[in-house]
Amino acid sequence: MQSLNENPAPPSLTRVIVVDDHDLLRESLRSMLECEGDLQIVGEAKDGQEAIELCLLHRPDLVLMDVRMPRVDGFEATRRIKEEVGTTKVLIMSAYNDHEYVLEAIRAGAEGYVLKLASLKELHEAVREVLCGEFRYR
């Protein structure tokens, strides 16, 4: 678990935590999203348990959540984050284009579901739509 910024973000920045068990993907997402002027990556986690702990610590606006991870998977982590930090929105990122996965994401309380095969533009659109209160499936 890595907490990246101990200083609170100015109110205009959206505070984001990136969760994925693959270091390269997690670090790439962080680098891409940091280029967005209104997003601040406040933490990274390599599994669902770390994601829950970071959410309790930082109270982010958004979590980009992988599905299949060790210890606690993304669906269970989403359920617990929604229960314990109700204001945090969750955008599930998955390699699985499966209707059952989308339904499970909805049942867990996620505000969106985006495929890891999506383009950077599609990911940015999904983030924006989820932050605006729209359910996003791409």
C-alpha positions as CSV (number, residue, x, y, z in Angstrom):
1,M,0.0,0.0,0.0
2,Q,1.4,3.3,-1.0
3,S,0.1,6.6,0.1
4,L,1.3,9.2,-2.4
5,N,0.3,12.5,-0.9
6,E,-0.1,13.3,2.7
7,N,-1.2,16.9,2.0
8,P,-4.9,17.5,1.4
9,A,-5.9,18.3,-2.2
10,P,-7.3,21.7,-3.0
11,P,-11.1,21.5,-3.4
12,S,-11.0,21.7,-7.2
13,L,-9.0,18.4,-7.5
14,T,-10.7,15.0,-7.7
15,R,-8.9,12.7,-5.3
16,V,-8.3,9.2,-6.9
17,I,-6.9,5.9,-5.7
18,V,-5.7,3.4,-8.3
19,V,-6.1,-0.3,-7.4
20,D,-4.6,-3.2,-9.5
21,D,-2.4,-6.1,-8.6
22,H,-0.2,-5.6,-11.7
23,D,2.5,-3.0,-10.9
24,L,3.0,-1.9,-14.5
25,L,-0.7,-1.3,-15.1
26,R,-1.2,0.5,-11.8
27,E,1.8,2.7,-12.4
28,S,0.8,3.4,-16.0
29,L,-2.7,4.4,-14.9
30,R,-1.3,6.7,-12.3
31,S,1.0,8.4,-14.9
32,M,-1.8,8.8,-17.4
33,L,-4.3,10.2,-14.9
34,E,-1.8,12.6,-13.3
35,C,-1.6,14.4,-16.7
36,E,-5.2,15.4,-16.1
37,G,-5.1,18.8,-14.5
38,D,-8.1,18.1,-12.2
39,L,-7.2,14.6,-10.9
40,Q,-4.8,13.9,-8.0
41,I,-3.7,10.4,-7.3
42,V,-3.6,10.1,-3.5
43,G,-2.8,6.4,-3.3
44,E,-2.2,3.1,-5.0
45,A,-3.1,-0.4,-3.8
46,K,-2.2,-3.8,-5.1
47,D,-5.2,-5.6,-3.6
48,G,-8.7,-4.9,-2.2
49,Q,-7.6,-4.9,1.4
50,E,-5.1,-2.1,0.8
51,A,-7.7,-0.2,-1.2
52,I,-10.1,-0.3,1.7
53,E,-7.4,0.9,4.1
54,L,-6.4,3.7,1.8
55,C,-10.1,4.8,1.3
56,L,-10.5,5.0,5.1
57,L,-7.4,7.1,5.4
58,H,-7.9,9.4,2.4
59,R,-11.6,9.4,1.7
60,P,-11.1,9.7,-2.1
61,D,-13.7,10.9,-4.6
62,L,-13.0,8.0,-6.9
63,V,-11.4,4.5,-6.9
64,L,-10.3,2.8,-10.1
65,M,-10.7,-0.8,-9.0
66,D,-9.4,-4.0,-10.6
67,V,-11.6,-7.1,-10.2
68,R,-9.4,-10.1,-9.7
69,M,-6.8,-9.5,-7.0
70,P,-5.3,-11.4,-4.1
71,R,-6.6,-11.2,-0.5
72,V,-9.8,-9.2,-1.2
73,D,-11.2,-9.0,-4.8
74,G,-12.5,-5.8,-6.3
75,F,-16.2,-6.7,-5.8
76,E,-15.8,-7.3,-2.1
77,A,-13.6,-4.2,-1.7
78,T,-16.2,-2.1,-3.5
79,R,-18.9,-3.4,-1.2
80,R,-16.9,-2.6,1.9
81,I,-15.8,0.9,0.6
82,K,-19.4,1.7,-0.2
83,E,-20.4,0.7,3.3
84,E,-17.6,2.4,5.2
85,V,-16.9,5.5,2.9
86,G,-20.3,6.0,1.3
87,T,-19.3,9.1,-0.7
88,T,-16.4,7.4,-2.6
89,K,-17.4,6.4,-6.2
90,V,-16.0,3.2,-7.7
91,L,-15.2,2.6,-11.3
92,I,-14.4,-1.1,-11.9
93,M,-11.7,-1.8,-14.5
94,S,-11.7,-5.4,-15.8
95,A,-10.3,-7.5,-18.6
96,Y,-13.6,-9.4,-18.5
97,N,-16.3,-8.4,-21.0
98,D,-18.8,-10.5,-19.2
99,H,-22.4,-9.6,-18.3
100,E,-22.2,-11.4,-15.0
101,Y,-19.2,-9.3,-14.0
102,V,-21.1,-6.1,-14.8
103,L,-24.1,-7.3,-12.7
104,E,-21.7,-8.2,-9.8
105,A,-20.2,-4.7,-10.1
106,I,-23.7,-3.1,-9.9
107,R,-24.6,-5.3,-6.9
108,A,-21.4,-4.3,-5.2
109,G,-22.3,-0.6,-5.6
110,A,-19.9,0.4,-8.3
111,E,-20.8,3.5,-10.4
112,G,-19.2,2.2,-13.5
113,Y,-17.5,-0.6,-15.3
114,V,-14.8,-0.1,-18.0
115,L,-12.7,-2.7,-19.9
116,K,-9.0,-2.6,-19.6
117,L,-8.9,-2.8,-23.4
118,A,-10.6,0.6,-23.6
119,S,-8.7,3.5,-25.1
120,L,-7.3,6.3,-22.9
121,K,-10.1,8.6,-24.2
122,E,-12.7,6.0,-23.2
123,L,-11.2,5.7,-19.7
124,H,-11.2,9.5,-19.3
125,E,-14.9,9.6,-20.4
126,A,-15.8,6.9,-18.0
127,V,-14.0,8.7,-15.1
128,R,-15.9,12.0,-16.0
129,E,-19.3,10.3,-16.3
130,V,-18.9,8.4,-13.0
131,L,-17.9,11.6,-11.3
132,C,-21.0,13.3,-12.7
133,G,-23.2,10.7,-11.3
134,E,-23.8,8.6,-14.4
135,F,-23.4,4.8,-14.4
136,R,-20.8,4.0,-17.0
137,Y,-20.4,0.7,-18.8
138,R,-17.9,0.6,-21.7
